[in-house]
Amino acid sequence: MPLSDRERQILSEIESQLADEDPKFVRTVATLPAAPRRARLRYGIAGFVIGVVMLLGIVAHIAWGFAGFVLMLISAVTVLTQLKHMGEDHAGDLGGQVRGGISRYMEGRRSSDDGA
């Protein structure tokens, strides 16, 4: 069921207020589509396994072995690239969390030192 014009307007207002109040959250939510990366990761792993099986086919014909090696190489590069991108996405978040936690800890220490 589609939204009415009034509901769309309310939703738009909520989105703009959220963007004003917490821009970091909005950026995080906007970059969420990790599903394509996970899918590429799965395809890369499956391709690597198929490449190993094809490499074992070198007994039957040299072309099978060569094709399996090439498939394994392409799949390994794909998997490593996707893991790197997934790590970069979460590394910034983790660094911010650590910095935020340390600053909160230090502020708590300062306030308890002032009160004592």
Phi and psi restraints in degrees (range 20) as a CNS / XPLOR table:
assign (resid 1 and name C) (resid 2 and name N)
       (resid 2 and name CA) (resid 2 and name C) 1.0 -71.2 20.0 2
assign (resid 2 and name N) (resid 2 and name CA)
       (resid 2 and name C) (resid 3 and name N) 1.0 156.8 20.0 2
assign (resid 2 and name C) (resid 3 and name N)
       (resid 3 and name CA) (resid 3 and name C) 1.0 -77.5 20.0 2
assign (resid 3 and name N) (resid 3 and name CA)
       (resid 3 and name C) (resid 4 and name N) 1.0 147.7 20.0 2
assign (resid 3 and name C) (resid 4 and name N)
       (resid 4 and name CA) (resid 4 and name C) 1.0 -76.9 20.0 2
assign (resid 4 and name N) (resid 4 and name CA)
       (resid 4 and name C) (resid 5 and name N) 1.0 168.8 20.0 2
assign (resid 4 and name C) (resid 5 and name N)
       (resid 5 and name CA) (resid 5 and name C) 1.0 -60.9 20.0 2
assign (resid 5 and name N) (resid 5 and name CA)
       (resid 5 and name C) (resid 6 and name N) 1.0 -40.0 20.0 2
assign (resid 5 and name C) (resid 6 and name N)
       (resid 6 and name CA) (resid 6 and name C) 1.0 -64.3 20.0 2
assign (resid 6 and name N) (resid 6 and name CA)
       (resid 6 and name C) (resid 7 and name N) 1.0 -42.1 20.0 2
assign (resid 6 and name C) (resid 7 and name N)
       (resid 7 and name CA) (resid 7 and name C) 1.0 -65.1 20.0 2
assign (resid 7 and name N) (resid 7 and name CA)
       (resid 7 and name C) (resid 8 and name N) 1.0 -39.5 20.0 2
assign (resid 7 and name C) (resid 8 and name N)
       (resid 8 and name CA) (resid 8 and name C) 1.0 -62.5 20.0 2
assign (resid 8 and name N) (resid 8 and name CA)
       (resid 8 and name C) (resid 9 and name N) 1.0 -41.1 20.0 2
assign (resid 8 and name C) (resid 9 and name N)
       (resid 9 and name CA) (resid 9 and name C) 1.0 -64.0 20.0 2
assign (resid 9 and name N) (resid 9 and name CA)
       (resid 9 and name C) (resid 10 and name N) 1.0 -44.1 20.0 2
assign (resid 9 and name C) (resid 10 and name N)
       (resid 10 and name CA) (resid 10 and name C) 1.0 -62.7 20.0 2
assign (resid 10 and name N) (resid 10 and name CA)
       (resid 10 and name C) (resid 11 and name N) 1.0 -43.7 20.0 2
assign (resid 10 and name C) (resid 11 and name N)
       (resid 11 and name CA) (resid 11 and name C) 1.0 -62.8 20.0 2
assign (resid 11 and name N) (resid 11 and name CA)
       (resid 11 and name C) (resid 12 and name N) 1.0 -40.9 20.0 2
assign (resid 11 and name C) (resid 12 and name N)
       (resid 12 and name CA) (resid 12 and name C) 1.0 -62.5 20.0 2
assign (resid 12 and name N) (resid 12 and name CA)
       (resid 12 and name C) (resid 13 and name N) 1.0 -41.3 20.0 2
assign (resid 12 and name C) (resid 13 and name N)
       (resid 13 and name CA) (resid 13 and name C) 1.0 -64.6 20.0 2
assign (resid 13 and name N) (resid 13 and name CA)
       (resid 13 and name C) (resid 14 and name N) 1.0 -41.4 20.0 2
assign (resid 13 and name C) (resid 14 and name N)
       (resid 14 and name CA) (resid 14 and name C) 1.0 -63.0 20.0 2
assign (resid 14 and name N) (resid 14 and name CA)
       (resid 14 and name C) (resid 15 and name N) 1.0 -43.6 20.0 2
assign (resid 14 and name C) (resid 15 and name N)
       (resid 15 and name CA) (resid 15 and name C) 1.0 -61.2 20.0 2
assign (resid 15 and name N) (resid 15 and name CA)
       (resid 15 and name C) (resid 16 and name N) 1.0 -43.7 20.0 2
assign (resid 15 and name C) (resid 16 and name N)
       (resid 16 and name CA) (resid 16 and name C) 1.0 -67.8 20.0 2
assign (resid 16 and name N) (resid 16 and name CA)
       (resid 16 and name C) (resid 17 and name N) 1.0 -38.3 20.0 2
assign (resid 16 and name C) (resid 17 and name N)
       (resid 17 and name CA) (resid 17 and name C) 1.0 -64.3 20.0 2
assign (resid 17 and name N) (resid 17 and name CA)
       (resid 17 and name C) (resid 18 and name N) 1.0 -41.1 20.0 2
assign (resid 17 and name C) (resid 18 and name N)
       (resid 18 and name CA) (resid 18 and name C) 1.0 -64.7 20.0 2
assign (resid 18 and name N) (resid 18 and name CA)
       (resid 18 and name C) (resid 19 and name N) 1.0 -41.0 20.0 2
assign (resid 18 and name C) (resid 19 and name N)
       (resid 19 and name CA) (resid 19 and name C) 1.0 -63.4 20.0 2
assign (resid 19 and name N) (resid 19 and name CA)
       (resid 19 and name C) (resid 20 and name N) 1.0 -35.9 20.0 2
assign (resid 19 and name C) (resid 20 and name N)
       (resid 20 and name CA) (resid 20 and name C) 1.0 -71.3 20.0 2
assign (resid 20 and name N) (resid 20 and name CA)
       (resid 20 and name C) (resid 21 and name N) 1.0 -40.6 20.0 2
assign (resid 20 and name C) (resid 21 and name N)
       (resid 21 and name CA) (resid 21 and name C) 1.0 -78.0 20.0 2
assign (resid 21 and name N) (resid 21 and name CA)
       (resid 21 and name C) (resid 22 and name N) 1.0 -41.0 20.0 2
assign (resid 21 and name C) (resid 22 and name N)
       (resid 22 and name CA) (resid 22 and name C) 1.0 -140.6 20.0 2
assign (resid 22 and name N) (resid 22 and name CA)
       (resid 22 and name C) (resid 23 and name N) 1.0 78.2 20.0 2
assign (resid 22 and name C) (resid 23 and name N)
       (resid 23 and name CA) (resid 23 and name C) 1.0 -65.6 20.0 2
assign (resid 23 and name N) (resid 23 and name CA)
       (resid 23 and name C) (resid 24 and name N) 1.0 -29.0 20.0 2
assign (resid 23 and name C) (resid 24 and name N)
       (resid 24 and name CA) (resid 24 and name C) 1.0 -64.3 20.0 2
assign (resid 24 and name N) (resid 24 and name CA)
       (resid 24 and name C) (resid 25 and name N) 1.0 -41.9 20.0 2
assign (resid 24 and name C) (resid 25 and name N)
       (resid 25 and name CA) (resid 25 and name C) 1.0 -62.4 20.0 2
assign (resid 25 and name N) (resid 25 and name CA)
       (resid 25 and name C) (resid 26 and name N) 1.0 -42.0 20.0 2
assign (resid 25 and name C) (resid 26 and name N)
       (resid 26 and name CA) (resid 26 and name C) 1.0 -62.9 20.0 2
assign (resid 26 and name N) (resid 26 and name CA)
       (resid 26 and name C) (resid 27 and name N) 1.0 -42.5 20.0 2
assign (resid 26 and name C) (resid 27 and name N)
       (resid 27 and name CA) (resid 27 and name C) 1.0 -63.0 20.0 2
assign (resid 27 and name N) (resid 27 and name CA)
       (resid 27 and name C) (resid 28 and name N) 1.0 -40.3 20.0 2
assign (resid 27 and name C) (resid 28 and name N)
       (resid 28 and name CA) (resid 28 and name C) 1.0 -64.4 20.0 2
assign (resid 28 and name N) (resid 28 and name CA)
       (resid 28 and name C) (resid 29 and name N) 1.0 -45.1 20.0 2
assign (resid 28 and name C) (resid 29 and name N)
       (resid 29 and name CA) (resid 29 and name C) 1.0 -67.8 20.0 2
assign (resid 29 and name N) (resid 29 and name CA)
       (resid 29 and name C) (resid 30 and name N) 1.0 -33.7 20.0 2
assign (resid 29 and name C) (resid 30 and name N)
       (resid 30 and name CA) (resid 30 and name C) 1.0 -69.6 20.0 2
assign (resid 30 and name N) (resid 30 and name CA)
       (resid 30 and name C) (resid 31 and name N) 1.0 -23.8 20.0 2
assign (resid 30 and name C) (resid 31 and name N)
       (resid 31 and name CA) (resid 31 and name C) 1.0 -102.0 20.0 2
assign (resid 31 and name N) (resid 31 and name CA)
       (resid 31 and name C) (resid 32 and name N) 1.0 21.4 20.0 2
assign (resid 31 and name C) (resid 32 and name N)
       (resid 32 and name CA) (resid 32 and name C) 1.0 -71.4 20.0 2
assign (resid 32 and name N) (resid 32 and name CA)
       (resid 32 and name C) (resid 33 and name N) 1.0 -26.4 20.0 2
assign (resid 32 and name C) (resid 33 and name N)
       (resid 33 and name CA) (resid 33 and name C) 1.0 -59.3 20.0 2
assign (resid 33 and name N) (resid 33 and name CA)
       (resid 33 and name C) (resid 34 and name N) 1.0 78.1 20.0 2
assign (resid 33 and name C) (resid 34 and name N)
       (resid 34 and name CA) (resid 34 and name C) 1.0 -91.1 20.0 2
assign (resid 34 and name N) (resid 34 and name CA)
       (resid 34 and name C) (resid 35 and name N) 1.0 -7.4 20.0 2
assign (resid 34 and name C) (resid 35 and name N)
       (resid 35 and name CA) (resid 35 and name C) 1.0 -59.3 20.0 2
assign (resid 35 and name N) (resid 35 and name CA)
       (resid 35 and name C) (resid 36 and name N) 1.0 -42.2 20.0 2
assign (resid 35 and name C) (resid 36 and name N)
       (resid 36 and name CA) (resid 36 and name C) 1.0 -62.9 20.0 2
assign (resid 36 and name N) (resid 36 and name CA)
       (resid 36 and name C) (resid 37 and name N) 1.0 -35.2 20.0 2
assign (resid 36 and name C) (resid 37 and name N)
       (resid 37 and name CA) (resid 37 and name C) 1.0 -66.6 20.0 2
assign (resid 37 and name N) (resid 37 and name CA)
       (resid 37 and name C) (resid 38 and name N) 1.0 -41.5 20.0 2
assign (resid 37 and name C) (resid 38 and name N)
       (resid 38 and name CA) (resid 38 and name C) 1.0 -64.4 20.0 2
assign (resid 38 and name N) (resid 38 and name CA)
       (resid 38 and name C) (resid 39 and name N) 1.0 -38.6 20.0 2
assign (resid 38 and name C) (resid 39 and name N)
       (resid 39 and name CA) (resid 39 and name C) 1.0 -64.5 20.0 2
assign (resid 39 and name N) (resid 39 and name CA)
       (resid 39 and name C) (resid 40 and name N) 1.0 -44.2 20.0 2
assign (resid 39 and name C) (resid 40 and name N)
       (resid 40 and name CA) (resid 40 and name C) 1.0 -62.6 20.0 2
assign (resid 40 and name N) (resid 40 and name CA)
       (resid 40 and name C) (resid 41 and name N) 1.0 -35.4 20.0 2
assign (resid 40 and name C) (resid 41 and name N)
       (resid 41 and name CA) (resid 41 and name C) 1.0 -64.2 20.0 2
assign (resid 41 and name N) (resid 41 and name CA)
       (resid 41 and name C) (resid 42 and name N) 1.0 -45.3 20.0 2
assign (resid 41 and name C) (resid 42 and name N)
       (resid 42 and name CA) (resid 42 and name C) 1.0 -62.6 20.0 2
assign (resid 42 and name N) (resid 42 and name CA)
       (resid 42 and name C) (resid 43 and name N) 1.0 -43.7 20.0 2
assign (resid 42 and name C) (resid 43 and name N)
       (resid 43 and name CA) (resid 43 and name C) 1.0 -63.2 20.0 2
assign (resid 43 and name N) (resid 43 and name CA)
       (resid 43 and name C) (resid 44 and name N) 1.0 -38.4 20.0 2
assign (resid 43 and name C) (resid 44 and name N)
       (resid 44 and name CA) (resid 44 and name C) 1.0 -63.5 20.0 2
assign (resid 44 and name N) (resid 44 and name CA)
       (resid 44 and name C) (resid 45 and name N) 1.0 -42.6 20.0 2
assign (resid 44 and name C) (resid 45 and name N)
       (resid 45 and name CA) (resid 45 and name C) 1.0 -66.1 20.0 2
assign (resid 45 and name N) (resid 45 and name CA)
       (resid 45 and name C) (resid 46 and name N) 1.0 -43.7 20.0 2
assign (resid 45 and name C) (resid 46 and name N)
       (resid 46 and name CA) (resid 46 and name C) 1.0 -62.7 20.0 2
assign (resid 46 and name N) (resid 46 and name CA)
       (resid 46 and name C) (resid 47 and name N) 1.0 -41.2 20.0 2
assign (resid 46 and name C) (resid 47 and name N)
       (resid 47 and name CA) (resid 47 and name C) 1.0 -63.1 20.0 2
assign (resid 47 and name N) (resid 47 and name CA)
       (resid 47 and name C) (resid 48 and name N) 1.0 -37.5 20.0 2
assign (resid 47 and name C) (resid 48 and name N)
       (resid 48 and name CA) (resid 48 and name C) 1.0 -64.8 20.0 2
assign (resid 48 and name N) (resid 48 and name CA)
       (resid 48 and name C) (resid 49 and name N) 1.0 -43.9 20.0 2
assign (resid 48 and name C) (resid 49 and name N)
       (resid 49 and name CA) (resid 49 and name C) 1.0 -63.6 20.0 2
assign (resid 49 and name N) (resid 49 and name CA)
       (resid 49 and name C) (resid 50 and name N) 1.0 -44.1 20.0 2
assign (resid 49 and name C) (resid 50 and name N)
       (resid 50 and name CA) (resid 50 and name C) 1.0 -63.1 20.0 2
assign (resid 50 and name N) (resid 50 and name CA)
       (resid 50 and name C) (resid 51 and name N) 1.0 -38.1 20.0 2
assign (resid 50 and name C) (resid 51 and name N)
       (resid 51 and name CA) (resid 51 and name C) 1.0 -62.5 20.0 2
assign (resid 51 and name N) (resid 51 and name CA)
       (resid 51 and name C) (resid 52 and name N) 1.0 -38.6 20.0 2
assign (resid 51 and name C) (resid 52 and name N)
       (resid 52 and name CA) (resid 52 and name C) 1.0 -62.8 20.0 2
assign (resid 52 and name N) (resid 52 and name CA)
       (resid 52 and name C) (resid 53 and name N) 1.0 -44.8 20.0 2
assign (resid 52 and name C) (resid 53 and name N)
       (resid 53 and name CA) (resid 53 and name C) 1.0 -61.9 20.0 2
assign (resid 53 and name N) (resid 53 and name CA)
       (resid 53 and name C) (resid 54 and name N) 1.0 -42.5 20.0 2
assign (resid 53 and name C) (resid 54 and name N)
       (resid 54 and name CA) (resid 54 and name C) 1.0 -65.8 20.0 2
assign (resid 54 and name N) (resid 54 and name CA)
       (resid 54 and name C) (resid 55 and name N) 1.0 -36.0 20.0 2
assign (resid 54 and name C) (resid 55 and name N)
       (resid 55 and name CA) (resid 55 and name C) 1.0 -63.5 20.0 2
assign (resid 55 and name N) (resid 55 and name CA)
       (resid 55 and name C) (resid 56 and name N) 1.0 -36.5 20.0 2
assign (resid 55 and name C) (resid 56 and name N)
       (resid 56 and name CA) (resid 56 and name C) 1.0 -67.3 20.0 2
assign (resid 56 and name N) (resid 56 and name CA)
       (resid 56 and name C) (resid 57 and name N) 1.0 -19.9 20.0 2
assign (resid 56 and name C) (resid 57 and name N)
       (resid 57 and name CA) (resid 57 and name C) 1.0 -74.2 20.0 2
assign (resid 57 and name N) (resid 57 and name CA)
       (resid 57 and name C) (resid 58 and name N) 1.0 2.4 20.0 2
assign (resid 57 and name C) (resid 58 and name N)
       (resid 58 and name CA) (resid 58 and name C) 1.0 -60.8 20.0 2
assign (resid 58 and name N) (resid 58 and name CA)
       (resid 58 and name C) (resid 59 and name N) 1.0 -23.5 20.0 2
assign (resid 58 and name C) (resid 59 and name N)
       (resid 59 and name CA) (resid 59 and name C) 1.0 -63.0 20.0 2
assign (resid 59 and name N) (resid 59 and name CA)
       (resid 59 and name C) (resid 60 and name N) 1.0 -38.1 20.0 2
assign (resid 59 and name C) (resid 60 and name N)
       (resid 60 and name CA) (resid 60 and name C) 1.0 -75.6 20.0 2
assign (resid 60 and name N) (resid 60 and name CA)
       (resid 60 and name C) (resid 61 and name N) 1.0 -46.4 20.0 2
assign (resid 60 and name C) (resid 61 and name N)
       (resid 61 and name CA) (resid 61 and name C) 1.0 -160.2 20.0 2
assign (resid 61 and name N) (resid 61 and name CA)
       (resid 61 and name C) (resid 62 and name N) 1.0 142.8 20.0 2
assign (resid 61 and name C) (resid 62 and name N)
       (resid 62 and name CA) (resid 62 and name C) 1.0 -62.8 20.0 2
assign (resid 62 and name N) (resid 62 and name CA)
       (resid 62 and name C) (resid 63 and name N) 1.0 -31.7 20.0 2
assign (resid 62 and name C) (resid 63 and name N)
       (resid 63 and name CA) (resid 63 and name C) 1.0 -64.5 20.0 2
assign (resid 63 and name N) (resid 63 and name CA)
       (resid 63 and name C) (resid 64 and name N) 1.0 -37.0 20.0 2
assign (resid 63 and name C) (resid 64 and name N)
       (resid 64 and name CA) (resid 64 and name C) 1.0 -61.8 20.0 2
assign (resid 64 and name N) (resid 64 and name CA)
       (resid 64 and name C) (resid 65 and name N) 1.0 -44.0 20.0 2
assign (resid 64 and name C) (resid 65 and name N)
       (resid 65 and name CA) (resid 65 and name C) 1.0 -63.8 20.0 2
assign (resid 65 and name N) (resid 65 and name CA)
       (resid 65 and name C) (resid 66 and name N) 1.0 -43.3 20.0 2
assign (resid 65 and name C) (resid 66 and name N)
       (resid 66 and name CA) (resid 66 and name C) 1.0 -64.9 20.0 2
assign (resid 66 and name N) (resid 66 and name CA)
       (resid 66 and name C) (resid 67 and name N) 1.0 -43.9 20.0 2
assign (resid 66 and name C) (resid 67 and name N)
       (resid 67 and name CA) (resid 67 and name C) 1.0 -63.4 20.0 2
assign (resid 67 and name N) (resid 67 and name CA)
       (resid 67 and name C) (resid 68 and name N) 1.0 -39.0 20.0 2
assign (resid 67 and name C) (resid 68 and name N)
       (resid 68 and name CA) (resid 68 and name C) 1.0 -63.8 20.0 2
assign (resid 68 and name N) (resid 68 and name CA)
       (resid 68 and name C) (resid 69 and name N) 1.0 -40.8 20.0 2
assign (resid 68 and name C) (resid 69 and name N)
       (resid 69 and name CA) (resid 69 and name C) 1.0 -63.6 20.0 2
assign (resid 69 and name N) (resid 69 and name CA)
       (resid 69 and name C) (resid 70 and name N) 1.0 -44.4 20.0 2
assign (resid 69 and name C) (resid 70 and name N)
       (resid 70 and name CA) (resid 70 and name C) 1.0 -63.3 20.0 2
assign (resid 70 and name N) (resid 70 and name CA)
       (resid 70 and name C) (resid 71 and name N) 1.0 -43.1 20.0 2
assign (resid 70 and name C) (resid 71 and name N)
       (resid 71 and name CA) (resid 71 and name C) 1.0 -63.1 20.0 2
assign (resid 71 and name N) (resid 71 and name CA)
       (resid 71 and name C) (resid 72 and name N) 1.0 -40.9 20.0 2
assign (resid 71 and name C) (resid 72 and name N)
       (resid 72 and name CA) (resid 72 and name C) 1.0 -63.4 20.0 2
assign (resid 72 and name N) (resid 72 and name CA)
       (resid 72 and name C) (resid 73 and name N) 1.0 -41.3 20.0 2
assign (resid 72 and name C) (resid 73 and name N)
       (resid 73 and name CA) (resid 73 and name C) 1.0 -63.6 20.0 2
assign (resid 73 and name N) (resid 73 and name CA)
       (resid 73 and name C) (resid 74 and name N) 1.0 -48.8 20.0 2
assign (resid 73 and name C) (resid 74 and name N)
       (resid 74 and name CA) (resid 74 and name C) 1.0 -62.0 20.0 2
assign (resid 74 and name N) (resid 74 and name CA)
       (resid 74 and name C) (resid 75 and name N) 1.0 -42.7 20.0 2
assign (resid 74 and name C) (resid 75 and name N)
       (resid 75 and name CA) (resid 75 and name C) 1.0 -65.6 20.0 2
assign (resid 75 and name N) (resid 75 and name CA)
       (resid 75 and name C) (resid 76 and name N) 1.0 -40.7 20.0 2
assign (resid 75 and name C) (resid 76 and name N)
       (resid 76 and name CA) (resid 76 and name C) 1.0 -63.8 20.0 2
assign (resid 76 and name N) (resid 76 and name CA)
       (resid 76 and name C) (resid 77 and name N) 1.0 -42.5 20.0 2
assign (resid 76 and name C) (resid 77 and name N)
       (resid 77 and name CA) (resid 77 and name C) 1.0 -63.9 20.0 2
assign (resid 77 and name N) (resid 77 and name CA)
       (resid 77 and name C) (resid 78 and name N) 1.0 -41.8 20.0 2
assign (resid 77 and name C) (resid 78 and name N)
       (resid 78 and name CA) (resid 78 and name C) 1.0 -61.7 20.0 2
assign (resid 78 and name N) (resid 78 and name CA)
       (resid 78 and name C) (resid 79 and name N) 1.0 -47.1 20.0 2
assign (resid 78 and name C) (resid 79 and name N)
       (resid 79 and name CA) (resid 79 and name C) 1.0 -62.6 20.0 2
assign (resid 79 and name N) (resid 79 and name CA)
       (resid 79 and name C) (resid 80 and name N) 1.0 -47.0 20.0 2
assign (resid 79 and name C) (resid 80 and name N)
       (resid 80 and name CA) (resid 80 and name C) 1.0 -63.3 20.0 2
assign (resid 80 and name N) (resid 80 and name CA)
       (resid 80 and name C) (resid 81 and name N) 1.0 -39.2 20.0 2
assign (resid 80 and name C) (resid 81 and name N)
       (resid 81 and name CA) (resid 81 and name C) 1.0 -63.8 20.0 2
assign (resid 81 and name N) (resid 81 and name CA)
       (resid 81 and name C) (resid 82 and name N) 1.0 -44.4 20.0 2
assign (resid 81 and name C) (resid 82 and name N)
       (resid 82 and name CA) (resid 82 and name C) 1.0 -66.2 20.0 2
assign (resid 82 and name N) (resid 82 and name CA)
       (resid 82 and name C) (resid 83 and name N) 1.0 -39.9 20.0 2
assign (resid 82 and name C) (resid 83 and name N)
       (resid 83 and name CA) (resid 83 and name C) 1.0 -64.4 20.0 2
assign (resid 83 and name N) (resid 83 and name CA)
       (resid 83 and name C) (resid 84 and name N) 1.0 -38.1 20.0 2
assign (resid 83 and name C) (resid 84 and name N)
       (resid 84 and name CA) (resid 84 and name C) 1.0 -63.5 20.0 2
assign (resid 84 and name N) (resid 84 and name CA)
       (resid 84 and name C) (resid 85 and name N) 1.0 -46.3 20.0 2
assign (resid 84 and name C) (resid 85 and name N)
       (resid 85 and name CA) (resid 85 and name C) 1.0 -64.5 20.0 2
assign (resid 85 and name N) (resid 85 and name CA)
       (resid 85 and name C) (resid 86 and name N) 1.0 -40.3 20.0 2
assign (resid 85 and name C) (resid 86 and name N)
       (resid 86 and name CA) (resid 86 and name C) 1.0 -65.8 20.0 2
assign (resid 86 and name N) (resid 86 and name CA)
       (resid 86 and name C) (resid 87 and name N) 1.0 -37.0 20.0 2
assign (resid 86 and name C) (resid 87 and name N)
       (resid 87 and name CA) (resid 87 and name C) 1.0 -67.9 20.0 2
assign (resid 87 and name N) (resid 87 and name CA)
       (resid 87 and name C) (resid 88 and name N) 1.0 -39.0 20.0 2
assign (resid 87 and name C) (resid 88 and name N)
       (resid 88 and name CA) (resid 88 and name C) 1.0 -64.9 20.0 2
assign (resid 88 and name N) (resid 88 and name CA)
       (resid 88 and name C) (resid 89 and name N) 1.0 -37.5 20.0 2
assign (resid 88 and name C) (resid 89 and name N)
       (resid 89 and name CA) (resid 89 and name C) 1.0 -61.6 20.0 2
assign (resid 89 and name N) (resid 89 and name CA)
       (resid 89 and name C) (resid 90 and name N) 1.0 -40.0 20.0 2
assign (resid 89 and name C) (resid 90 and name N)
       (resid 90 and name CA) (resid 90 and name C) 1.0 -91.1 20.0 2
assign (resid 90 and name N) (resid 90 and name CA)
       (resid 90 and name C) (resid 91 and name N) 1.0 -19.5 20.0 2
assign (resid 90 and name C) (resid 91 and name N)
       (resid 91 and name CA) (resid 91 and name C) 1.0 -66.0 20.0 2
assign (resid 91 and name N) (resid 91 and name CA)
       (resid 91 and name C) (resid 92 and name N) 1.0 -41.5 20.0 2
assign (resid 91 and name C) (resid 92 and name N)
       (resid 92 and name CA) (resid 92 and name C) 1.0 -63.9 20.0 2
assign (resid 92 and name N) (resid 92 and name CA)
       (resid 92 and name C) (resid 93 and name N) 1.0 -40.4 20.0 2
assign (resid 92 and name C) (resid 93 and name N)
       (resid 93 and name CA) (resid 93 and name C) 1.0 -64.3 20.0 2
assign (resid 93 and name N) (resid 93 and name CA)
       (resid 93 and name C) (resid 94 and name N) 1.0 -43.1 20.0 2
assign (resid 93 and name C) (resid 94 and name N)
       (resid 94 and name CA) (resid 94 and name C) 1.0 -66.0 20.0 2
assign (resid 94 and name N) (resid 94 and name CA)
       (resid 94 and name C) (resid 95 and name N) 1.0 -42.1 20.0 2
assign (resid 94 and name C) (resid 95 and name N)
       (resid 95 and name CA) (resid 95 and name C) 1.0 -60.7 20.0 2
assign (resid 95 and name N) (resid 95 and name CA)
       (resid 95 and name C) (resid 96 and name N) 1.0 -41.0 20.0 2
assign (resid 95 and name C) (resid 96 and name N)
       (resid 96 and name CA) (resid 96 and name C) 1.0 -66.1 20.0 2
assign (resid 96 and name N) (resid 96 and name CA)
       (resid 96 and name C) (resid 97 and name N) 1.0 -37.7 20.0 2
assign (resid 96 and name C) (resid 97 and name N)
       (resid 97 and name CA) (resid 97 and name C) 1.0 -66.6 20.0 2
assign (resid 97 and name N) (resid 97 and name CA)
       (resid 97 and name C) (resid 98 and name N) 1.0 -42.5 20.0 2
assign (resid 97 and name C) (resid 98 and name N)
       (resid 98 and name CA) (resid 98 and name C) 1.0 -64.6 20.0 2
assign (resid 98 and name N) (resid 98 and name CA)
       (resid 98 and name C) (resid 99 and name N) 1.0 -47.0 20.0 2
assign (resid 98 and name C) (resid 99 and name N)
       (resid 99 and name CA) (resid 99 and name C) 1.0 -60.7 20.0 2
assign (resid 99 and name N) (resid 99 and name CA)
       (resid 99 and name C) (resid 100 and name N) 1.0 -42.4 20.0 2
assign (resid 99 and name C) (resid 100 and name N)
       (resid 100 and name CA) (resid 100 and name C) 1.0 -64.4 20.0 2
assign (resid 100 and name N) (resid 100 and name CA)
       (resid 100 and name C) (resid 101 and name N) 1.0 -40.2 20.0 2
assign (resid 100 and name C) (resid 101 and name N)
       (resid 101 and name CA) (resid 101 and name C) 1.0 -65.9 20.0 2
assign (resid 101 and name N) (resid 101 and name CA)
       (resid 101 and name C) (resid 102 and name N) 1.0 -40.8 20.0 2
assign (resid 101 and name C) (resid 102 and name N)
       (resid 102 and name CA) (resid 102 and name C) 1.0 -65.8 20.0 2
assign (resid 102 and name N) (resid 102 and name CA)
       (resid 102 and name C) (resid 103 and name N) 1.0 -42.5 20.0 2
assign (resid 102 and name C) (resid 103 and name N)
       (resid 103 and name CA) (resid 103 and name C) 1.0 -64.6 20.0 2
assign (resid 103 and name N) (resid 103 and name CA)
       (resid 103 and name C) (resid 104 and name N) 1.0 -40.3 20.0 2
assign (resid 103 and name C) (resid 104 and name N)
       (resid 104 and name CA) (resid 104 and name C) 1.0 -64.2 20.0 2
assign (resid 104 and name N) (resid 104 and name CA)
       (resid 104 and name C) (resid 105 and name N) 1.0 -39.0 20.0 2
assign (resid 104 and name C) (resid 105 and name N)
       (resid 105 and name CA) (resid 105 and name C) 1.0 -64.1 20.0 2
assign (resid 105 and name N) (resid 105 and name CA)
       (resid 105 and name C) (resid 106 and name N) 1.0 -45.1 20.0 2
assign (resid 105 and name C) (resid 106 and name N)
       (resid 106 and name CA) (resid 106 and name C) 1.0 -66.5 20.0 2
assign (resid 106 and name N) (resid 106 and name CA)
       (resid 106 and name C) (resid 107 and name N) 1.0 -38.4 20.0 2
assign (resid 106 and name C) (resid 107 and name N)
       (resid 107 and name CA) (resid 107 and name C) 1.0 -63.3 20.0 2
assign (resid 107 and name N) (resid 107 and name CA)
       (resid 107 and name C) (resid 108 and name N) 1.0 -39.5 20.0 2
assign (resid 107 and name C) (resid 108 and name N)
       (resid 108 and name CA) (resid 108 and name C) 1.0 -64.9 20.0 2
assign (resid 108 and name N) (resid 108 and name CA)
       (resid 108 and name C) (resid 109 and name N) 1.0 -38.9 20.0 2
assign (resid 108 and name C) (resid 109 and name N)
       (resid 109 and name CA) (resid 109 and name C) 1.0 -66.2 20.0 2
assign (resid 109 and name N) (resid 109 and name CA)
       (resid 109 and name C) (resid 110 and name N) 1.0 -42.1 20.0 2
assign (resid 109 and name C) (resid 110 and name N)
       (resid 110 and name CA) (resid 110 and name C) 1.0 -64.1 20.0 2
assign (resid 110 and name N) (resid 110 and name CA)
       (resid 110 and name C) (resid 111 and name N) 1.0 -42.8 20.0 2
assign (resid 110 and name C) (resid 111 and name N)
       (resid 111 and name CA) (resid 111 and name C) 1.0 -68.3 20.0 2
assign (resid 111 and name N) (resid 111 and name CA)
       (resid 111 and name C) (resid 112 and name N) 1.0 -34.4 20.0 2
assign (resid 111 and name C) (resid 112 and name N)
       (resid 112 and name CA) (resid 112 and name C) 1.0 -73.6 20.0 2
assign (resid 112 and name N) (resid 112 and name CA)
       (resid 112 and name C) (resid 113 and name N) 1.0 -30.9 20.0 2
assign (resid 112 and name C) (resid 113 and name N)
       (resid 113 and name CA) (resid 113 and name C) 1.0 -68.9 20.0 2
assign (resid 113 and name N) (resid 113 and name CA)
       (resid 113 and name C) (resid 114 and name N) 1.0 -37.2 20.0 2
assign (resid 113 and name C) (resid 114 and name N)
       (resid 114 and name CA) (resid 114 and name C) 1.0 -69.2 20.0 2
assign (resid 114 and name N) (resid 114 and name CA)
       (resid 114 and name C) (resid 115 and name N) 1.0 -36.0 20.0 2
assign (resid 114 and name C) (resid 115 and name N)
       (resid 115 and name CA) (resid 115 and name C) 1.0 -78.7 20.0 2
assign (resid 115 and name N) (resid 115 and name CA)
       (resid 115 and name C) (resid 116 and name N) 1.0 -19.4 20.0 2
